[in-house]
Amino acid sequence: MGQDDPIQPKKILLITNEDRGQANAFLATSDSLLQADPHLELHFASFASLQTAVTATWKHAQLTAPGAREITFHQISGMPMAEGIQNYFQATKTPRQGLLPVSFLSPPGISNTLRAIRDTIPVIVPYDGPQLVEIVTSIVDIIKDVDADLVVIDSLMTAALTACSHLGVKFVCLSPNAIKDFAARTQPYGAGLWKYPALFSGFSYPIPWYQVPLNIFYILYAVNLYLRDHYRQSVKDHLATQTKATLKTPIDLIRSPPPGVKILVGSLPELDFPAVPPAHVFPCGPIVRSAGPLGEADPELAAWLARRPTVYVNLGSICHIEEDRALELARAVVVVLEQAAASPGSGLQVLWKLSKFGEYSTGVGSRMYEILGRWVDADQVRIVDWLQPEPIAVLESGHVVCIVHHGGANSFNEAVIVEMLGIGRLGSRKAKPLWAADELGGVLADVLFGKDSDSIQSKAKALAAVCKERGDGAENAARLLLEECL
């Protein structure tokens, strides 16, 4: 290359599912990548429904990086992961409540925990053989077409892991999940078996000594189930026959990560279970989409939030609630509102983003209105199915004093509420994984008005300071990805 030859821009291809729990980390990182290097040629591959969000991300990046190139979107052929999972549950006649298997929503216990572990198979392999072949083939074509310097993939996306491994391209994984999820296997003294609660066990942390043998059994059961599962094996065989590719899943990524692969996680050691991160796992800090001021996106909502301290209820995009469950949560809200009303100067209001499963009303004359009508009429409770502003904009308004969430990665990163860190409480220890009005209402009241409320607030502020000191998670991830292109 001569001295006057222009320097070729770096080219990165991001590949993720459309599910926002994972995709939001990719959208946030895309924004930061364009701001860090406006000349970057950024490509984004996903299913059709994510294209609008990708375009919005580029437009947001232009506000501070006017010369940023437009993100090129590539639509992946085939069905999205969530649809594949639902098809599996339907085909296997798995009992469901809402979108989730009944086992996921039932109290922990040996029988149900084993059932729930079995019901995670479609999360790992969400398609049958022909469906996976279509998606893997589409991703392989996109990777070849783009010919990027670096491919960045969703750590939960089996099809992308398989395609990258098949082609032998350089790739990095990006995940909003915990460090522990990728580090448990490598912990000293086999601590991954006895230190961290097994999936669906319901065990607390640290695990009481008398529950350790059962915890080890659950983990070994899950490993054995994965290795011997006939469904996974049939999909693997069909894929190999049709494409010569070897099936690679998130379990393979954890058990035997490819040499040289890096996994960027949206967490920090201070926000996570105590663990020694392996050398290939890079904690970036919370990777959360940035948003403009709430007042610009929704002036009316901004004004309403400013009226009094607000409890924000948002159980995430995957947690669709049936009416009876929603009513139980409404009764818990009443407990808090009544206690706040009895304390001078402690008035509260509630913003509830409710994702319904099934058809039911929350308006006048409904069962929900019978419980919350008094506060709805006073505009002290708002129940909405959609919010125009990003959740982070609501939290950054400065008026949210408590958030109720389902414990997912993005909710955790946006609110960082977890009992282990002393900055929140488990909402229903007795009714978990669901909730009971009296228990949840009492826990909410304790967090807001109880003897530990000042401690909870000070610890939350201390962790916020740690996050600020370590830098924005999306910016940290973007910097590491650009370094990988060198």
Secondary structure, 3 states (H helix, E strand, C coil): CCCCCCCCCCEEEEECCCCHHHHHHHHHHHHHHHHHCCCCEEEEEECHHHHHHHHHHHHHHHCCCCCCCCCEEEECCCCCHHHHHHHHHHHCCCCEECCEEHHHHCCCCHHHHHHHHHCCHHHHCCCCHHHHHHHHHHHHHHHHHHCCCEEEEECCCHHHHHHHHHHCCCEEEEECCCHHHHHHHHCHHHHHHHCCCCCCCCCCCCCCHHHHHHHHHHHHHHHHHHHHCHHHHHHHHHHHHHHCCCCCCHHHHHHCCCCCCEEEECCCHHHCCCCCCCCCEEECCCCCCCCCCHHHHCHHHHHHHCCCCEEEEECCCCCCECHHHHHHHHHHHHHHHHHHHCCCCCCCEEEEECCECCCCCCCCCCHHHHHHHHHHHCCCEEEECCCCCCHHHHHCCCCEEEEECCCCHHHHHHHCCCHHHCCCCCCCCCCCCCCCHHHHHHHHHHHHHCCCHHHHHHHHHHHHHHHHHHCCHHHHHHHHHHHHCC
